[in-house]
Amino acid sequence: MLAMTGHAKKLSDLGIVIPNRLGINRVLQSLPPSYKNFVMNYNMQNMNKELPELFGMLKAAEIEIKKEHQVLMVNKTTSFKKQGKSKGKFKKGGKKAATPPMKPKNSPKPDAECYYCKEKGHWKHNNDEDPATYEEAMMSPDSNKWQEAMKSEMGSMYDNKVWTLVDLPDSRKAVENKWIFKRKTDADGMEHWTAVKNILKYLKRTKDMFLCYGGDQELVVNGYTDASWNTDPDDSKSQSGYVFILNGAAVSWASSKQCTVAKSSTESEYIAASEASSEAVWMKRFIVELGVVPSALDPLIIYCDNMGAIANAQEPRSHKRLKHIKLRYHSIREYIEDGEVKICKVHTV
């Protein structure tokens, strides 16, 4: 590779320019068989590289080839020999049984005539001029012609409607093993008929049975809200939290930092109760549409442990001490006035 690069440079200095494609093909043809994967990849991707770039790629490929080189270890064979009634005894270093020789492949007779070129002494499938494998076709100088031939053949099959590629329907599932698919399609139906009979037997035996859902306890949704004032020393914001429970099971909950600074613990509790009331109104209207909770028509109760926040939520008038609070947090007053929610006192544990 280095010698060829040097010769090309000398010829270039003398005014004789060698086409880059010709030099690349000459280098690829001179590579040893261990580089066949590299040559095939280069031809398939139709890379247009200069000789120095190709030299760098070959150096990287050489490192990978050395890593992948494997050393085959051949162990000494052992032969087992039965002696009398003893079992499990074997003799090391014994001779291996001779393998019968393979039958020679049929070859054309000297006077046999080729059906393709009408010459004697060879057949068309024994002609060494054409590549025998896909790798040989990609490594040959005429790799572009072989690719065009394959594309032409595939195009001919497509034009003749030998096969048609379609998208997988939504109701179908791809099968990894076509043998399993064939076994299912070629089945005589006995397995499916047995499954159907088992289902019919189950329905016959359980026709007088039924399941009863429900109980004496009425479904009730309650909410709990709380806040921690000035939990973040960096921005002086408080933490809000609420949870809604349906007969002892939590169905909705949240805990988040408030988006505004509260001046007191009462104000932070008021903001948390307002956020919980918005969730309560949405949940109440959703349950009413379901029609499974008879008590959903009543105001949804939210429990709070701060009497100041409860008093401000139940007061329809605005005081000057609460005018600095954002208007969206006063929506709890409208919800209470319309009978959507009801805020009650709960003692702190």
PEUR-V558717 format. One record per residue. N is the residue number from 1. PHI is phi as a letter, one per 40 degrees, with the letter a starting at -180 (* if undefined). Layout:
# PEUR-V558717
N,PHI / N,PHI
This chain:
# PEUR-V558717
1,* / 2,c / 3,c / 4,c / 5,c / 6,c / 7,c / 8,c / 9,c / 10,c / 11,c / 12,c / 13,c / 14,c / 15,g / 16,b / 17,c / 18,c / 19,d / 20,c / 21,c / 22,c / 23,c / 24,c / 25,c / 26,c / 27,c / 28,c / 29,c / 30,c / 31,c / 32,c / 33,c / 34,c / 35,c / 36,c / 37,c / 38,c / 39,c / 40,c / 41,c / 42,c / 43,c / 44,c / 45,c / 46,f / 47,c / 48,b / 49,b / 50,c / 51,d / 52,c / 53,c / 54,c / 55,c / 56,c / 57,c / 58,c / 59,c / 60,c / 61,c / 62,c / 63,c / 64,c / 65,c / 66,c / 67,c / 68,c / 69,c / 70,b / 71,b / 72,c / 73,b / 74,b / 75,c / 76,c / 77,c / 78,b / 79,b / 80,c / 81,b / 82,c / 83,b / 84,g / 85,c / 86,c / 87,b / 88,g / 89,c / 90,a / 91,b / 92,c / 93,g / 94,c / 95,c / 96,c / 97,c / 98,c / 99,c / 100,c / 101,c / 102,c / 103,c / 104,c / 105,c / 106,c / 107,b / 108,c / 109,c / 110,d / 111,c / 112,c / 113,b / 114,c / 115,c / 116,c / 117,b / 118,g / 119,c / 120,c / 121,h / 122,a / 123,b / 124,c / 125,c / 126,b / 127,c / 128,c / 129,c / 130,c / 131,c / 132,c / 133,b / 134,c / 135,c / 136,c / 137,c / 138,c / 139,c / 140,c / 141,c / 142,c / 143,c / 144,c / 145,c / 146,c / 147,c / 148,c / 149,c / 150,c / 151,c / 152,c / 153,c / 154,c / 155,c / 156,c / 157,c / 158,c / 159,c / 160,c / 161,f / 162,c / 163,a / 164,b / 165,c / 166,b / 167,c / 168,c / 169,c / 170,c / 171,c / 172,b / 173,b / 174,c / 175,b / 176,c / 177,b / 178,c / 179,c / 180,c / 181,c / 182,c / 183,c / 184,c / 185,c / 186,c / 187,c / 188,c / 189,g / 190,c / 191,c / 192,c / 193,c / 194,c / 195,c / 196,c / 197,c / 198,c / 199,c / 200,c / 201,c / 202,c / 203,c / 204,c / 205,c / 206,b / 207,c / 208,c / 209,b / 210,a / 211,b / 212,b / 213,b / 214,h / 215,i / 216,c / 217,c / 218,c / 219,c / 220,b / 221,b / 222,b / 223,b / 224,b / 225,b / 226,a / 227,a / 228,b / 229,c / 230,f / 231,c / 232,b / 233,c / 234,c / 235,b / 236,g / 237,c / 238,b / 239,b / 240,b / 241,a / 242,a / 243,a / 244,b / 245,b / 246,b / 247,f / 248,g / 249,b / 250,c / 251,b / 252,a / 253,a / 254,a / 255,a / 256,a / 257,c / 258,c / 259,c / 260,b / 261,c / 262,c / 263,c / 264,a / 265,c / 266,c / 267,c / 268,c / 269,c / 270,c / 271,c / 272,c / 273,c / 274,c / 275,c / 276,c / 277,c / 278,c / 279,c / 280,c / 281,c / 282,c / 283,c / 284,c / 285,c / 286,c / 287,c / 288,c / 289,c / 290,c / 291,g / 292,b / 293,b / 294,c / 295,c / 296,c / 297,c / 298,c / 299,c / 300,c / 301,c / 302,b / 303,c / 304,b / 305,b / 306,b / 307,c / 308,c / 309,c / 310,c / 311,c / 312,c / 313,c / 314,c / 315,c / 316,c / 317,c / 318,c / 319,b / 320,c / 321,c / 322,b / 323,c / 324,c / 325,c / 326,c / 327,c / 328,c / 329,c / 330,c / 331,c / 332,c / 333,c / 334,c / 335,c / 336,c / 337,c / 338,c / 339,g / 340,c / 341,b / 342,a / 343,b / 344,b / 345,c / 346,b / 347,c / 348,c / 349,c
